[in-house]
Amino acid sequence: GTYTVLTGELFGYQTLGYGITAVSRENMTALPYGVETSGAITVPGGEDVYSVPATAGDRLFVRMGGQYLPDPELELYSQTGTLLATNWSPSGLYRAEISVTVPETGTYRIIAKSHGISTDSYGIIAQRLNAPENATALPWNTETAGTISYGGCMDTYTVSATAGEDLQIRVGSGASPDLILFGPDGSELARNTSSHIGIVFVTAPTTGTYTVLTGELFGYQTLG
Protein backbone atom coordinates (compact mmCIF):
# COMPACT_ATOMS: atom_id res chain seq x y z
CA GLY A 1 0.00 0.00 0.00
CA THR A 2 0.90 3.67 0.21
CA TYR A 3 2.63 4.88 3.36
CA THR A 4 2.46 8.44 4.70
CA VAL A 5 5.47 10.38 6.00
CA LEU A 6 5.26 13.57 8.08
CA THR A 7 8.27 15.80 8.64
CA GLY A 8 8.58 18.99 10.66
CA GLU A 9 10.60 20.76 13.36
CA LEU A 10 10.94 19.15 16.78
CA PHE A 11 10.31 22.11 19.08
CA GLY A 12 7.51 23.71 17.09
CA TYR A 13 8.78 27.30 17.07
CA GLN A 14 11.19 27.22 14.13
CA THR A 15 10.80 27.02 10.40
CA LEU A 16 13.29 25.01 8.41
CA GLY A 17 14.55 23.89 5.08
CA TYR A 18 15.47 20.23 4.90
CA GLY A 19 16.41 17.30 2.71
CA ILE A 20 14.60 13.97 2.58
CA THR A 21 15.36 10.66 0.85
CA ALA A 22 13.19 7.53 0.64
CA VAL A 23 15.53 4.54 0.36
CA SER A 24 14.57 1.19 -1.14
CA ARG A 25 15.88 -1.36 -3.64
CA GLU A 26 14.18 0.54 -6.47
CA ASN A 27 16.08 2.95 -8.75
CA MET A 28 19.50 1.93 -7.45
CA THR A 29 22.55 2.99 -9.47
CA ALA A 30 24.73 0.09 -10.63
CA LEU A 31 28.29 0.61 -9.36
CA PRO A 32 30.82 -1.12 -11.66
CA TYR A 33 33.69 -2.85 -9.95
CA GLY A 34 37.05 -1.11 -10.24
CA VAL A 35 35.74 2.13 -11.78
CA GLU A 36 36.17 5.52 -10.12
CA THR A 37 32.67 7.02 -9.86
CA SER A 38 31.63 10.52 -8.86
CA GLY A 39 28.54 11.37 -6.83
CA ALA A 40 27.13 14.22 -4.78
CA ILE A 41 25.05 14.67 -1.65
CA THR A 42 22.95 17.67 -2.64
CA VAL A 43 20.55 18.09 0.31
CA PRO A 44 21.11 17.83 4.09
CA GLY A 45 20.51 14.23 5.15
CA GLY A 46 20.56 13.02 1.55
CA GLU A 47 21.59 9.50 0.60
CA ASP A 48 22.76 7.95 -2.68
CA VAL A 49 21.98 4.28 -3.30
CA TYR A 50 24.17 1.93 -5.38
CA SER A 51 24.06 -1.77 -6.19
CA VAL A 52 26.71 -4.42 -6.85
CA PRO A 53 26.26 -8.11 -7.72
CA ALA A 54 28.16 -10.66 -5.67
CA THR A 55 28.47 -14.41 -5.13
CA ALA A 56 28.52 -16.02 -1.70
CA GLY A 57 32.09 -15.84 -0.36
CA ASP A 58 33.11 -12.82 -2.44
CA ARG A 59 35.25 -10.28 -0.59
CA LEU A 60 33.89 -6.78 -1.26
CA PHE A 61 35.72 -3.51 -0.70
CA VAL A 62 33.98 -0.11 -0.89
CA ARG A 63 35.49 3.32 -0.26
CA MET A 64 34.22 6.90 -0.58
CA GLY A 65 35.61 10.36 0.17
CA GLY A 66 35.41 14.02 -0.75
CA GLN A 67 37.30 17.25 -0.17
CA TYR A 68 34.37 19.10 1.41
CA LEU A 69 32.52 16.11 2.83
CA PRO A 70 34.17 15.79 6.27
CA ASP A 71 32.02 12.93 7.56
CA PRO A 72 31.30 10.45 4.72
CA GLU A 73 29.46 7.29 5.72
CA LEU A 74 28.97 3.95 3.97
CA GLU A 75 26.48 1.18 4.64
CA LEU A 76 26.32 -2.23 2.95
CA TYR A 77 23.12 -4.29 2.96
CA SER A 78 22.41 -7.83 1.80
CA GLN A 79 19.67 -8.53 -0.73
CA THR A 80 17.36 -9.35 2.18
CA GLY A 81 17.99 -5.95 3.80
CA THR A 82 20.41 -7.06 6.53
CA LEU A 83 23.04 -4.46 7.44
CA LEU A 84 26.40 -6.19 6.92
CA ALA A 85 28.84 -3.33 7.48
CA THR A 86 28.97 0.39 8.13
CA ASN A 87 31.79 2.90 8.55
CA TRP A 88 32.32 6.62 8.91
CA SER A 89 35.41 8.59 9.83
CA PRO A 90 35.11 11.45 12.34
CA SER A 91 38.87 11.72 12.88
CA GLY A 92 39.91 14.00 10.02
CA LEU A 93 40.14 11.26 7.40
CA TYR A 94 37.64 12.44 4.81
CA ARG A 95 36.82 8.91 3.72
CA ALA A 96 34.78 5.88 4.72
CA GLU A 97 35.80 2.31 3.95
CA ILE A 98 34.23 -1.13 4.39
CA SER A 99 35.55 -4.60 3.58
CA VAL A 100 33.42 -7.71 4.09
CA THR A 101 32.90 -11.28 2.90
CA VAL A 102 29.33 -11.58 1.63
CA PRO A 103 27.18 -14.47 2.92
CA GLU A 104 24.96 -15.14 -0.09
CA THR A 105 24.64 -14.70 -3.83
CA GLY A 106 22.59 -11.71 -4.96
CA THR A 107 22.48 -7.95 -5.37
CA TYR A 108 23.95 -5.90 -2.54
CA ARG A 109 22.90 -2.35 -1.69
CA ILE A 110 25.43 0.37 -0.85
CA ILE A 111 24.31 3.65 0.74
CA ALA A 112 26.64 6.65 0.53
CA LYS A 113 25.87 9.67 2.69
CA SER A 114 27.11 12.20 5.21
CA HIS A 115 27.03 11.06 8.83
CA GLY A 116 25.57 14.48 9.60
CA ILE A 117 24.13 17.10 7.27
CA SER A 118 27.14 17.89 5.07
CA THR A 119 26.59 18.30 1.34
CA ASP A 120 29.17 18.10 -1.44
CA SER A 121 30.55 15.94 -4.22
CA TYR A 122 32.45 12.72 -3.50
CA GLY A 123 34.15 9.79 -5.19
CA ILE A 124 33.24 6.14 -4.63
CA ILE A 125 34.85 2.86 -5.68
CA ALA A 126 33.85 -0.77 -5.23
CA GLN A 127 35.98 -3.83 -5.91
CA ARG A 128 35.58 -7.59 -5.62
CA LEU A 129 38.97 -8.52 -4.23
CA ASN A 130 38.93 -12.26 -4.95
CA ALA A 131 37.95 -11.65 -8.60
CA PRO A 132 38.74 -8.00 -9.40
CA GLU A 133 37.32 -6.28 -12.45
CA ASN A 134 38.71 -3.35 -14.46
CA ALA A 135 42.14 -4.01 -12.97
CA THR A 136 45.44 -3.16 -14.63
CA ALA A 137 48.13 -5.84 -14.76
CA LEU A 138 51.21 -4.34 -13.08
CA PRO A 139 54.37 -5.63 -14.78
CA TRP A 140 57.26 -6.42 -12.47
CA ASN A 141 60.21 -4.00 -12.51
CA THR A 142 58.42 -1.47 -14.70
CA GLU A 143 57.74 2.12 -13.62
CA THR A 144 54.03 2.85 -14.10
CA ALA A 145 52.14 6.16 -13.83
CA GLY A 146 48.61 6.43 -12.46
CA THR A 147 46.00 9.03 -11.51
CA ILE A 148 43.20 9.21 -8.93
CA SER A 149 40.47 11.43 -10.39
CA TYR A 150 37.96 11.62 -7.52
CA GLY A 151 38.49 11.95 -3.77
CA GLY A 152 38.26 8.68 -1.87
CA CYS A 153 38.79 6.48 -4.93
CA MET A 154 41.48 3.88 -5.53
CA ASP A 155 43.02 2.26 -8.60
CA THR A 156 43.23 -1.53 -8.92
CA TYR A 157 46.29 -3.44 -10.10
CA THR A 158 47.09 -7.15 -10.20
CA VAL A 159 50.40 -8.99 -9.96
CA SER A 160 51.13 -12.71 -10.31
CA ALA A 161 53.36 -14.43 -7.77
CA THR A 162 54.55 -17.88 -6.74
CA ALA A 163 54.31 -19.16 -3.18
CA GLY A 164 57.42 -18.15 -1.22
CA GLU A 165 58.31 -15.29 -3.55
CA ASP A 166 59.24 -12.00 -1.88
CA LEU A 167 57.05 -9.14 -3.09
CA GLN A 168 57.82 -5.43 -2.82
CA ILE A 169 55.42 -2.77 -4.09
CA ARG A 170 56.10 0.95 -3.74
CA VAL A 171 53.99 3.98 -4.63
CA GLY A 172 54.94 7.65 -4.52
CA SER A 173 52.99 10.90 -4.86
CA GLY A 174 52.99 14.56 -3.89
CA ALA A 175 50.07 13.71 -1.57
CA SER A 176 49.87 10.89 1.04
CA PRO A 177 49.43 7.65 -0.92
CA ASP A 178 47.61 4.67 0.57
CA LEU A 179 48.72 1.21 -0.59
CA ILE A 180 46.90 -2.07 0.18
CA LEU A 181 47.86 -5.60 -0.92
CA PHE A 182 45.37 -8.49 -1.00
CA GLY A 183 45.94 -12.20 -1.51
CA PRO A 184 44.37 -14.34 -4.24
CA ASP A 185 41.43 -15.08 -1.91
CA GLY A 186 40.80 -11.37 -1.30
CA SER A 187 42.20 -11.25 2.24
CA GLU A 188 44.22 -8.16 3.19
CA LEU A 189 47.92 -8.99 3.56
CA ALA A 190 49.56 -5.59 4.05
CA ARG A 191 48.82 -1.87 4.10
CA ASN A 192 51.15 1.10 4.26
CA THR A 193 51.07 4.86 3.92
CA SER A 194 53.28 7.79 4.81
CA SER A 195 53.97 11.25 3.51
CA HIS A 196 54.62 10.88 -0.23
CA ILE A 197 55.59 7.19 -0.11
CA GLY A 198 53.78 3.92 0.57
CA ILE A 199 55.60 0.58 0.49
CA VAL A 200 54.70 -3.03 1.33
CA PHE A 201 56.91 -6.11 1.73
CA VAL A 202 55.26 -9.56 1.73
CA THR A 203 56.30 -13.16 1.16
CA ALA A 204 53.60 -14.63 -1.08
CA PRO A 205 51.72 -17.30 0.92
CA THR A 206 50.25 -19.01 -2.15
CA THR A 207 50.67 -19.07 -5.91
CA GLY A 208 48.16 -16.89 -7.70
CA THR A 209 47.08 -13.39 -8.63
CA TYR A 210 47.42 -10.66 -6.00
CA THR A 211 45.40 -7.45 -5.97
CA VAL A 212 46.87 -4.02 -5.24
CA LEU A 213 44.75 -0.96 -4.39
CA THR A 214 46.34 2.46 -4.38
CA GLY A 215 44.77 5.80 -3.49
CA GLU A 216 45.14 8.81 -1.21
CA LEU A 217 45.10 8.32 2.56
CA PHE A 218 42.88 11.18 3.70
CA GLY A 219 40.18 10.84 1.05
CA TYR A 220 39.92 14.49 0.05
CA GLN A 221 42.78 14.76 -2.44
CA THR A 222 43.27 13.42 -5.92
CA LEU A 223 46.74 12.34 -6.93
CA GLY A 224 48.97 11.46 -9.82
N, C-alpha and C positions, 0 to 999 in steps of 0.2 A: 504494500500500500504506500501511500504518501505520508511522510513524516513531517512534522512542523518544528521549526527551530525559531526560538526567540533570542535576540541579543540586545543588550542594553548596557547601562552603566551601573556598577554595583551600588553606589551610595545614593543615587537618585537626584543629585543636585548638579551634576555636570553633563555637558553635551560632549560628544566625542566623534571622531572619525576612526574607522577601524578597518581591518582586513578580515576576511572569512574564507575558509576553504573547506569544501565537503570532500572527504577522501574515501575512495572505494577502489575496486579493481577495474572500474570502467575508465576509459580514456587515459590509460597509462602510456607513457612514452617509452618505447623500446630503447634500452641503453646497450649499444654494441660493445662487446668485450674488446678491451685494448685500444679504444678510441677516445681521445680527449674530447670532452663535450662541454659546451658552455650552457649555463642556465642563469636564472635571476629570480630572487625573491622580491616581488614588486610591491607587496602590501604587508603591513605589520601582521605577524602571525601566519603568513602565507606558507604553503607547502607545495613542493613539486614532487610528482609521483612517477617513478620509473619502474620498468620491469626487465628482468633477465631470466632466460631459461637455464635450468640446471638439472643435473642427474644426481640421484642419491650418492653421497660420498664426495661430490665435487667440493673443492676448497675455493670459496669466493673471497675476493678482496675488493673493497669499495673505499674510495677516498674522495673528499671534497674540500674545497678551500676557496677563499677570496680575499682580496686586499682590504675591502671595507666591510667584510662580514666577520666580525670578531668572535662570533660564537656559533659557528656552523654545527649542525647536528644531523646525524644519519641514523635511520632505523631500517632494519631488514626484517621482513615478514615472510613466513612460509605461504604456500598457496591456500592453506586453510586459515590464514589470518593470525597465526602464532608469532609473537615477537621473538626473533632469534637472537638479535644483537642490536645494541644501540651505543652511540658514542658521541660525545661533544667535548670540546677542549676550551675550558675557561682560563687556561694558564698562559695565554699569550701566543699559543700556537694557533694560527688562524686556519685550522684544518680539523676535520673529523675523519676517523679511519675505523673500519671494521674488517675483521677477517674471521671466517667461520666455515665449518664443514656442514653442508646442508644434509638434512635427514631424509629427504624424499625427492623423487623426480617431479618436476612441475615448473610453474612460473612463479618467480619470487618478486616481491614488491619492495622497492627501495623508496624511502621518503627522505627528501633533502629539505632542510629548513634552517632557520635560526632558532637557537635555544630560547631566545627572547623575542624582541620585536625588531631586530635589525633587518634592513632591506639593502640589497645590492646584488651585483652579478657574482657568479662563482664558476669554478670548474669542477667537473666530476668525472671519475674514471672507475670502471669496473673491470675486473679480470678474473678468469677462471684459472687458478694457478697450476692445477694438475693437467690442464689441456688448454694452454693459453691461445688466444686468437689475436690476429693483427700484431704479432710479435716480429721483431727484426732479429735475424740470426746475427750474432756478434762474433765475427771471426777472431780467432786467437791472434795476439801479437799485431793487431792492426788498429791504429788510431782511428776513432770514429767520432764524428760530430753529431750532436743532437740538440733539440730545442723543446722546451715546455712552453706551450702557448697560453694555457689558462692556469690560474692559481689553483693549487691543490692537486693538479693532475700529475701523472707519472707516465713515463715511456716504458715499454716492455721489450726486453731482449731475451734471447735464449742462447745457451752455450751447451755443447755436448761434452761429456766427461766420462772417464772410466773410473770405476771404484778404486780408491787409493790414490788417485791423482790429486796433486796439490793445486788449488785454484786461487788465483789472485785477480780481483777486479777493482779497478780504481776509477773514480769519476772526479772531475774538477770543474769549478764554475766560479764566476764572480760573486755568486750568492752563497747559500749554505746548502750544498747538495745532500740528498738523502738517498742512500743506497741499500737495497734489500735483496738478499739471495734466498731462493726457495729451491727445495729439492724436487726430483721428478714426481713425487707424490703431492707436491703443493705445500709441504710443511716449511716453515721459515727456519733457515739455517743460520743466517747472520744478518746483522744490520749495523750500519755505521754512518755517522755524519760528523762533520766538524766545519769550521769556517773554511770554505773554498774547496775542501777535499773530503771525499768519502772513500774508504778502502775496506775491503773484506778479504780475509784469508780463511780458506776452508779446505779440508781434505775430503774429497768426494766420497760419501758413504756407499753409494751404489752407482752402477753404470746407467746412464740415461741422459735426458735433456733437462737442464737446470734453467730456471727462470730468474731473470734479473729485472727489478723495478728500480727506476731512478727518477727522482723528482727534487723538489725544493722543500727543506725541512719545515719551514714555518707556515707554508700554505698560502702566503699572500704575494709571493713573487713568481714571475716567470723566469726562465733561465735558458741560456744557450752556452 
